[in-house]
Amino acid sequence: MPDGQLAPNTARPLDPIDSAILRLLRLDGRASVRAIAEQVHISRANAYARINRLVEDGVVRGFTARVDHERAGQGASAYITLKIVQNSWRTVRSQLEQLPGAAHIALVSGDFDVLLLVHTADNRELRELVLTRIQAMPEVLSTRTLLVFEETDLLPEP
């Protein structure tokens, strides 16, 4: 690996400063390097180097916006569980990634194989997504849809 970069899927032990930087970035991914450096009591150059290292090592996978889905016109949310044909995970995942409103996909253990979180404009759009897109996939054996009535973001507001 070049210049001390980690091999793929290698865990990186985080020291308390790295952990503090990650907490701050989770609260506000647009925080300036200067502001982060001041809050964790290190130099700007050190903060910049640490953030770059966290990104290069894959600890930080990217920066995103926290969206209020109702205000964004996606008033219906649901978790959809899927039972799939054995050994079809990669195929199913690539198809689910293309679905409009797909927000999170996980391969899980238990009574079903895949957990999918989706956001749609309304229940009619959700119904169409489940019945005409997901259940039409040959690798999907069955689905169960769990409507989200209310959700809470566990990250504190900045």
C-alpha positions in Angstrom: 0.0 0.0 0.0 1.4 3.5 -0.9 2.5 5.8 1.9 1.0 3.9 4.8 -2.5 3.7 3.4 -4.6 0.8 4.8 -5.4 -2.3 2.8 -9.1 -2.5 1.8 -11.4 -3.6 4.7 -8.6 -3.0 7.3 -9.8 -1.4 10.5 -8.0 1.7 11.7 -7.8 2.3 15.4 -9.0 5.8 16.2 -7.4 7.9 18.9 -9.5 10.4 20.9 -8.7 13.3 18.6 -9.8 11.3 15.5 -13.0 10.3 17.3 -13.7 13.9 18.2 -13.1 15.0 14.6 -15.6 12.3 13.4 -18.2 13.5 15.9 -17.9 17.1 14.7 -18.1 16.0 11.0 -21.2 14.0 11.7 -22.8 17.0 13.2 -21.7 19.3 10.4 -20.0 17.9 7.4 -19.4 21.5 6.2 -17.5 22.6 9.3 -14.3 24.4 8.4 -10.9 22.8 9.2 -10.2 25.8 11.3 -13.3 25.4 13.4 -12.6 21.7 13.9 -9.0 22.4 14.9 -10.2 24.9 17.5 -12.8 22.6 19.0 -10.4 19.6 19.3 -7.4 21.8 20.4 -5.0 21.0 17.6 -3.3 23.0 14.8 -5.2 23.7 11.6 -2.4 21.8 9.7 -2.8 18.8 12.0 -6.6 18.8 11.6 -6.3 19.0 7.8 -3.9 16.1 7.8 -6.1 14.0 10.1 -9.3 14.7 8.1 -7.5 13.8 4.8 -6.1 10.6 6.3 -9.6 9.6 7.6 -10.9 10.2 4.0 -8.0 8.4 2.3 -8.3 5.4 4.7 -12.0 5.1 4.0 -13.1 5.9 7.5 -14.9 8.9 6.2 -16.8 7.7 3.1 -18.2 11.1 2.1 -20.1 14.1 3.2 -23.9 14.4 2.8 -26.9 16.6 3.7 -29.4 15.6 6.3 -32.8 15.8 4.6 -36.2 16.4 6.0 -38.0 13.9 3.6 -41.5 15.3 4.2 -40.3 18.9 3.3 -38.6 17.4 0.3 -41.8 15.9 -1.0 -41.2 12.4 0.2 -44.0 12.0 2.7 -44.1 8.2 2.8 -41.2 6.2 4.2 -41.1 2.4 4.6 -38.7 -0.4 5.5 -39.1 -3.2 3.1 -37.9 -6.7 4.0 -37.0 -9.1 1.2 -36.4 -12.8 1.0 -34.2 -13.5 -2.0 -32.9 -16.4 -3.9 -29.7 -17.8 -2.3 -26.5 -16.3 -3.7 -28.3 -13.5 -5.5 -27.3 -10.7 -3.1 -25.0 -8.8 -5.6 -27.6 -8.9 -8.4 -30.4 -7.8 -6.1 -28.3 -5.1 -4.5 -27.4 -3.6 -7.9 -31.1 -3.5 -8.9 -32.2 -2.0 -5.5 -29.6 0.7 -5.8 -31.3 1.9 -9.0 -34.8 2.3 -7.4 -36.0 5.9 -6.9 -36.2 6.8 -3.2 -33.9 3.9 -2.0 -32.0 5.3 1.0 -30.4 2.3 2.7 -29.8 -1.3 1.7 -28.5 -4.0 4.1 -27.9 -7.7 3.8 -29.0 -9.1 7.2 -29.5 -12.4 9.0 -32.8 -13.7 10.4 -36.3 -14.2 9.0 -35.5 -12.2 5.8 -32.4 -11.5 3.8 -32.5 -7.8 2.8 -33.7 -4.7 4.6 -34.4 -1.7 2.3 -35.4 1.8 3.4 -37.2 3.9 0.9 -38.7 7.4 0.7 -41.6 8.1 -1.7 -44.0 11.0 -2.4 -47.0 9.1 -1.1 -48.4 5.6 -0.4 -49.5 5.2 -4.0 -45.9 5.7 -5.2 -44.7 3.3 -2.5 -47.3 0.7 -3.6 -46.1 1.0 -7.2 -42.4 0.7 -6.2 -43.1 -2.5 -4.2 -45.6 -4.2 -6.5 -44.2 -3.3 -9.9 -40.5 -2.8 -9.4 -39.4 -4.9 -6.4 -41.7 -7.9 -6.6 -41.0 -8.1 -10.4 -37.4 -8.9 -9.7 -36.9 -12.7 -10.4 -34.5 -13.1 -7.4 -37.1 -11.7 -4.9 -39.1 -14.4 -3.3 -41.2 -12.3 -1.0 -41.5 -8.8 0.6 -43.0 -7.3 3.6 -43.5 -3.5 3.9 -43.3 -1.7 7.2 -44.6 1.9 7.0 -42.7 4.5 9.0 -45.1 6.6 11.0 -42.4 8.8 12.7 -38.7 8.8 12.7 -36.0 10.4 14.8 -32.5 11.3 13.7 -30.2 10.3 16.5 -27.6 12.9 15.6 -28.2 16.1 17.6 -29.0 19.2 15.6 -26.0 21.4 15.0 
